[in-house]
Amino acid sequence: MPRKRKTDFFEAIVERRFGWSTCFLCGRRLTERNRRDEHVFPKWLQKRFGLWDEKLTLLNRTTIPYRKLTTPCCLDCNSNHLEPFEKIMSRAVRGGPRQVRALDPYCVFIWLGKIFYGLLYRELFLPWDRAQKKKGSIASKELLREYAMHHLFLQSVRVPLQFLNFFPASILILETQEPKDDPTTAWDFSDNPYTMFIGCRMGKVGIVSVLQDGGAQQSLFPQLKEALSLKLHPIQFREVMATVRYKAMLFNRTPKYIITRDSEGDYKAMQNPLQGYNRRPLFDPWDQRKYVEILALMTGLPIEYLFQPPDRVLTWLKRPGDRARKMPIKLYPWNQHHLDFFRTYRPAPQKGPETNSREG
């Protein structure tokens, strides 16, 4: 585990300074001497999957090259606190899903959480409308303040903080098939700021997470037994992302936390019981009609193709009789535009989904 130094834990949270001359993590002022901007998507990831010149779709549906997705950061946070996590994740991803599963979930949480928050922070400096910059930025300071608790948990990379008898996120790690023809097709990414859902496919490793549900979905992941038993085809991974993202939309609690400090100056976080005094289930009822809207968004396929009234939705994870469906990528090739795949399922090819996208 990366070494942490003791410092004023609440400084970056209470003051909540935002700006290009402010470290996105610790909040200190940046100068030429102490500045070292952080790549939201680390260089090792961009190099491995050929993303340097590829583009990510932002919340306003414009695009930006991955190489330009940097966020203001100080030398201390970049080199001493965040870089160790990048080394841990780089080695584990190279080793495959088994090595990623063997990691402390905290490492995966911090790595995903930095990407999630870093994207929002970067969008603070990008105009919503490039032709009319007076309309404001994609993200606002008010929006970023809504993620104060997540930002506080990220401080644990530099300040001793222990999660007592809870974990803030639900994290699912899957084995995925890796297309070989083009390294960019071995990468997939999607997130949703409003549910704090984030998912990415990196070669043979797929990670799907809800970052601030207090672990509510973690106990439900075994229900995705088909996904857990398969080497997932890229379209199957997209279906899993759609399932977890929609379930996150049904979560009807806001986790509450208590932060204390002991006599040695270390901080401890405790989570109030999610159930509380409310007898309602943690999740609202599943609605197939609403779920298929998310599945259509995540796959690029039309709802009328995916949905058969009153409640049947197409799935790539199961065969009739609830048997897991194997989809060898050699039989169902996955190219940059996914047209070969769609021809195997539809009479006329349609434009495929944006594999690297942020969904508003």
C-alpha positions in Angstrom: 0.0 0.0 0.0 1.4 3.4 -0.9 2.8 5.3 2.0 0.7 8.2 3.3 1.8 11.3 5.1 -0.2 13.1 7.8 -1.5 16.5 6.9 -4.6 18.7 7.4 -7.2 16.3 6.1 -10.1 18.7 5.7 -8.3 21.5 4.1 -9.0 20.4 0.5 -12.6 19.6 1.4 -13.6 22.7 3.4 -12.0 25.3 1.2 -12.9 23.5 -2.0 -10.8 25.6 -4.3 -11.2 24.9 -8.0 -9.0 26.2 -10.8 -6.3 25.4 -13.2 -3.7 26.7 -10.7 -5.1 24.4 -8.0 -4.2 20.7 -7.4 -7.4 18.8 -8.1 -6.6 16.4 -5.2 -5.1 18.3 -2.3 -6.1 21.8 -3.2 -2.7 23.5 -2.9 -1.7 26.3 -5.2 0.4 25.3 -8.1 3.6 27.0 -9.3 6.1 26.2 -12.0 8.2 24.4 -9.4 5.5 22.2 -7.8 3.2 21.5 -10.8 3.0 18.2 -12.5 -0.4 17.7 -14.2 -2.0 14.3 -13.9 -3.2 12.3 -16.9 -6.8 11.3 -16.2 -6.2 8.1 -18.2 -2.6 7.2 -17.3 0.1 7.1 -20.0 0.7 3.3 -19.5 -3.0 2.7 -20.4 -2.9 5.0 -23.4 0.3 3.4 -24.7 -1.0 -0.2 -24.2 -4.3 0.4 -26.0 -3.2 3.0 -28.6 -5.3 5.8 -27.1 -3.0 8.8 -27.4 -4.7 10.1 -30.5 -8.1 8.4 -29.9 -11.0 10.6 -28.7 -13.3 10.4 -25.8 -16.9 11.7 -26.0 -17.6 14.2 -23.2 -20.9 15.0 -21.5 -21.8 17.7 -24.0 -21.2 15.1 -26.8 -18.1 16.8 -28.1 -14.8 14.9 -28.3 -11.3 15.3 -26.9 -8.1 13.3 -27.5 -7.1 11.1 -24.5 -3.7 12.8 -24.5 -5.3 16.2 -23.7 -7.2 14.8 -20.7 -5.0 16.1 -18.0 -6.0 17.7 -14.7 -4.0 20.2 -12.6 -1.9 18.4 -10.0 1.0 19.0 -7.7 4.3 17.1 -7.8 3.7 15.6 -4.4 0.2 14.1 -5.2 1.3 13.0 -8.7 4.6 11.4 -7.8 4.2 10.3 -4.2 0.5 9.4 -3.9 -1.1 8.6 -7.2 1.8 7.1 -9.2 2.1 4.1 -6.8 -1.5 3.1 -7.6 -0.7 3.4 -11.3 2.2 1.0 -11.0 0.0 -1.4 -9.0 -2.8 -1.3 -11.6 -0.5 -1.5 -14.6 1.1 -4.7 -13.3 -2.2 -6.3 -12.4 -3.9 -5.5 -15.7 -1.0 -6.9 -17.5 -1.3 -10.1 -15.4 -5.0 -10.5 -16.2 -8.3 -10.7 -14.2 -7.0 -13.1 -11.6 -4.3 -10.6 -10.6 -6.7 -7.7 -10.5 -9.1 -9.7 -8.3 -6.2 -10.4 -6.0 -5.6 -6.7 -5.4 -6.9 -4.9 -2.3 -10.3 -3.5 -3.6 -9.2 -0.1 -2.2 -6.5 0.1 -4.9 -9.1 -0.4 -7.6 -11.5 2.0 -6.0 -8.8 4.8 -5.9 -7.8 4.2 -9.4 -11.3 4.3 -10.8 -12.2 7.1 -8.5 -9.3 9.3 -9.7 -10.4 8.8 -13.3 -14.1 9.6 -12.5 -13.3 12.7 -10.5 -10.5 13.8 -12.9 -12.8 13.8 -15.9 -15.3 16.0 -14.1 -12.5 18.3 -13.0 -11.2 18.5 -16.5 -14.6 19.4 -17.8 -14.6 22.4 -15.5 -12.2 24.0 -18.0 -13.9 23.0 -21.3 -16.8 25.1 -22.7 -20.2 23.5 -23.1 -20.5 25.2 -26.5 -17.2 25.9 -28.2 -18.8 28.5 -30.5 -20.4 30.3 -27.6 -18.0 30.1 -24.6 -20.1 32.5 -22.6 -22.6 29.6 -22.0 -20.2 28.2 -19.4 -18.2 25.0 -19.0 -19.3 21.4 -19.3 -19.0 20.9 -15.5 -19.5 23.6 -12.9 -18.0 24.2 -9.5 -21.5 23.5 -8.0 -21.5 20.1 -9.7 -18.1 19.3 -8.4 -19.2 20.2 -4.8 -21.8 17.5 -5.1 -19.0 15.0 -5.1 -17.4 16.3 -1.9 -17.6 12.9 -0.1 -16.0 11.1 -3.0 -13.3 13.8 -3.1 -12.8 13.3 0.6 -12.3 9.6 0.2 -9.7 10.2 -2.5 -7.7 12.1 0.2 -7.0 8.8 1.7 -4.1 8.4 -0.7 -2.2 11.1 1.2 -3.8 11.0 4.7 -4.3 8.0 7.0 -8.0 7.1 6.6 -9.5 3.8 7.4 -13.0 2.5 6.3 -14.5 0.8 9.4 -16.6 -2.2 8.6 -17.7 -1.0 5.2 -16.5 -0.3 1.7 -17.8 2.7 -0.2 -18.1 1.1 -3.6 -19.4 -2.0 -5.4 -16.7 -3.4 -7.8 -17.1 -6.3 -10.3 -14.0 -7.7 -12.0 -14.6 -9.8 -15.1 -12.6 -11.8 -17.7 -13.0 -10.4 -21.2 -11.9 -11.5 -24.6 -9.3 -9.3 -26.3 -9.6 -8.4 -29.9 -6.1 -8.7 -31.6 -6.3 -6.7 -34.8 -6.5 -3.2 -33.4 -5.3 -2.3 -29.8 -8.0 0.4 -29.6 -10.8 -2.3 -29.8 -9.3 -3.9 -26.7 -10.4 -0.8 -24.7 -13.9 0.3 -23.8 -15.0 3.0 -21.4 -18.3 4.4 -20.1 -19.4 6.3 -17.0 -22.4 8.1 -15.7 -21.8 11.0 -13.2 -25.2 11.0 -11.7 -25.1 7.4 -10.5 -21.3 7.4 -10.1 -21.2 4.3 -12.4 -17.9 3.6 -14.2 -16.8 0.7 -16.3 -13.8 -0.1 -18.5 -12.6 -3.0 -20.5 -8.8 -3.3 -20.7 -7.8 -6.3 -22.9 -8.6 -9.4 -20.8 -9.8 -7.4 -17.8 -13.2 -5.8 -17.4 -14.1 -3.7 -14.4 -17.6 -2.4 -13.6 -18.2 -0.3 -10.5 -20.6 2.0 -8.7 -18.3 4.2 -6.7 -20.6 5.6 -4.0 -23.4 3.1 -3.2 -21.9 1.9 0.1 -21.5 -1.6 -1.4 -25.2 -2.0 -2.1 -24.7 -3.8 -5.4 -21.8 -5.9 -4.3 -24.0 -8.6 -2.8 -26.1 -8.7 -6.0 -23.2 -9.4 -8.3 -23.4 -13.2 -7.9 -26.7 -13.0 -9.7 -24.7 -12.2 -12.8 -23.5 -15.8 -12.7 -23.4 -16.0 -16.5 -21.1 -13.0 -16.7 -18.9 -14.4 -14.0 -18.5 -17.7 -15.7 -17.7 -16.5 -19.2 -14.8 -14.9 -21.0 -17.0 -12.0 -22.2 -17.3 -10.9 -25.7 -17.2 -7.0 -26.0 -21.0 -6.8 -26.6 -21.6 -9.1 -23.5 -19.4 -6.7 -21.4 -21.6 -3.8 -22.7 -24.7 -5.7 -21.5 -23.1 -6.2 -18.0 -22.4 -2.4 -17.9 -25.9 -1.7 -18.9 -27.3 -4.0 -16.2 -25.1 -2.5 -13.4 -25.7 1.1 -14.5 -29.5 0.6 -14.6 -29.5 -1.1 -11.2 -27.6 2.0 -9.9 -30.4 4.2 -11.1 -32.8 2.2 -9.0 -30.8 2.7 -5.8 -33.0 4.8 -3.5 -30.6 5.6 -0.6 -27.9 8.3 -0.1 -25.2 6.7 2.1 -24.3 8.8 5.2 -20.9 8.8 6.7 -19.3 9.8 10.0 -15.6 10.8 10.0 -13.7 10.7 13.3 -10.1 11.3 14.3 -8.3 9.3 16.9 -5.6 10.4 19.4 -2.8 9.5 17.0 -4.3 11.8 14.4 -5.5 9.1 12.1 -9.0 9.4 10.5 -11.7 6.8 10.4 -14.8 6.7 8.3 -18.0 4.9 9.3 -21.1 4.3 7.2 -24.6 4.5 8.7 -26.7 1.4 7.9 -28.1 1.7 4.4 -31.4 0.2 5.5 -31.8 2.6 8.4 -35.4 3.0 9.6 -36.8 2.8 6.1 -38.6 -0.4 5.4 -38.4 0.1 1.6 -36.0 -2.2 -0.3 -32.7 -0.5 -1.2 -33.6 -0.7 -4.9 -36.8 0.4 -6.6 -38.5 -2.3 -8.8 -36.8 -3.3 -12.0 -38.7 -2.2 -15.1 -37.7 -4.0 -18.4 -39.0 -1.1 -20.5 -36.7 1.4 -18.8 -33.8 -1.1 -18.7 -33.9 -1.6 -22.4 -33.4 2.2 -22.9 -30.1 1.9 -21.1 -29.2 -1.3 -23.0 -29.9 0.5 -26.3 -27.8 3.5 -25.2 -24.9 1.2 -24.2 -25.0 -1.0 -27.4 -26.1 1.5 -30.1 -28.9 -0.9 -31.1 -32.5 0.3 -31.5 -35.0 -0.4 -28.8 -37.4 -2.1 -31.3 -34.7 -4.7 -32.0 -33.9 -5.3 -28.3 -37.4 -5.3 -26.8 -40.4 -7.6 -27.4 -43.5 -6.5 -25.5 -44.6 -6.9 -22.8 -41.2 -7.6 -21.1 -38.8 -9.6 -23.1 -35.3 -8.1 -23.6 -32.6 -9.5 -25.8 -29.6 -10.8 -23.9 -26.2 -12.0 -25.1 -25.3 -13.6 -21.8 -27.9 -16.5 -21.8 -29.1 -19.1 -24.1 -32.6 -20.6 -23.8 -32.9 -22.5 -20.5 -30.7 -20.0 -18.7 -27.5 -21.5 -20.0 -24.5 -19.2 -20.3 -23.8 -18.2 -23.9 -20.2 -18.5 -25.2 -19.4 -16.0 -28.0 -15.9 -16.7 -29.3 -14.5 -13.4 -30.7 -13.3 -15.3 -33.8 -16.8 -16.2 -34.7 -18.2 -12.8 -33.8 -15.4 -10.4 -34.8 -15.3 -7.0 -33.1 -13.7 -4.2 -35.3 -13.5 -0.5 -34.8 -17.0 0.2 -35.9 -18.5 -3.1 -34.9 -20.3 -3.5 -38.3 -19.1 -7.1 -38.7 -20.8 -8.0 -35.5 -24.0 -6.3 -36.2 -24.3 -8.0 -39.6 -24.5 -11.3 -37.8 -27.6 -10.1 -36.0 -29.4 -7.6 -38.2 -30.5 -7.6 -41.9 -28.8 -4.2 -42.5 -25.8 -2.9 -40.7 -26.2 0.0 -38.4 -23.6 2.4 -37.0 -22.2 0.8 -33.8 -22.0 2.4 -30.4 -19.4 4.9 -29.3 -17.0 2.6 -27.4 -15.4 5.4 -25.5 -18.1 7.6 -24.1 -19.4 9.4 -21.1 -23.2 9.2 -20.8 -25.1 12.2 -19.4 
